[in-house]
Amino acid sequence: MSVLIITNGDSAASLLEEAKLADTVLPWRDVLHEGPLPQDKQGPDFWAVRADYLASQFGGARDEILKDFEDRHAILENHEAFERIELWFEHDLYDQLQLIECLTVLADLNAINKTYLVQSPTFLSMKTAETIGDLLSLRVPVAPAALVSAQKAWLAVRSSNPQAIETMRADEITDLMFLRPALKRLLQEYPGPEGLSRTERQILYSIDRGISRTGMLFARALNMEEAAFMGDLSFYTILSSMQHCAFPLVQGLSEPFSSAVMDDGERRKAFITSNLELTQTGKDALNGKLDIIGLNGIDRWIGGHHLKGLPCWRWDDENERLVAPPLSH
C-alpha cells in the first residue's frame, strides 16, 4: 500500500522516513501563527503572500520558498497515487494551524476519504525512529465532524475580524482535541491592556526575575507554555523588537536580530549570551502602569487580522476573551 505522511517539519519528517512508515513523507513548512493569512484558497496568490513574509522574516530566497509551496501542492494534487494519506501533527499552536490548513486543502482536492489523523499529545521530535511508530495506535480516519471543524477554524483564523476565532472557540469542535486550546493561545498574542502580548509579558516577567541571558530566556519561555510552539527565530525577533523601538522595554542585546545572526558563529554567540535587563519603560509596562502601544505603536498580523495603531483589539486575560476597540467618534 502506497502511503503519504504529511507532518509538521523536517525534523519529524526525518524520523518518519528513518522509521520507514510511508513511501513519501511531506514536511508542511510554514509558521502560520505569524504574518498575514490571506482569505484566498491555496494557490499562487496565497503562496505569494506567505513567501514574501517568510523570506523577509526568516531569510531565504523568496523564489525557493514559493517553489516549495508549489511542489507541496503538486504532491497533494497527485493524491490518487497514494492509497492512504496520514496527517501526523502535534498538540501545539504551530501544528494545529498546519493541521486545519492541510485538512482544508485535502478536502478541496477531494482526498479526505482516504485521509487519517495521528494527533500526538507529545512532540514528535522527542521520539526516535524506533519509537515513533508507537503513535500508530492513535491513527483514525478523518471523521466528517472533524473536517467541518477544521474548515470552519481555518476560515475563522483567516478572517479580518478576530471575533470569528472567538466564535469558533465557543462552537462545537469535534474530534480535533487540541484545537480549542491552540486557538486560545493564538488569541493570547493580541495585546493586553498594557499593550503586551503573552509572549512579550513572559519575556519581561522572566527578565525581571533574573533570567537575563538571551538563550536561557528562550528556554524559560518555552517552559512557561502549556504546549510550546514558538521557534527560536520567532522568539528572538520578538525580543529584538522590544529593544529596537522608540521606547525600549529591554536593553542589552548585542545587535538587532535577523536570521543572518544565527549563520555567523561569533555573532550568534554574542547574541544568545547577551545580558538583558528591563528599562524603566519595560518595568512600567510589566506593572500595568502604561500602554506600550501608545508609545511604540503596533504593526502585526495575527491570521487575517492586521493590528496597526490605535485603537486595536485587546485580549482580556482575566475573562479569557477579546475586547473590541472603542468606537471612534
Disulfide bonds with the S-S distance in Angstrom:
none
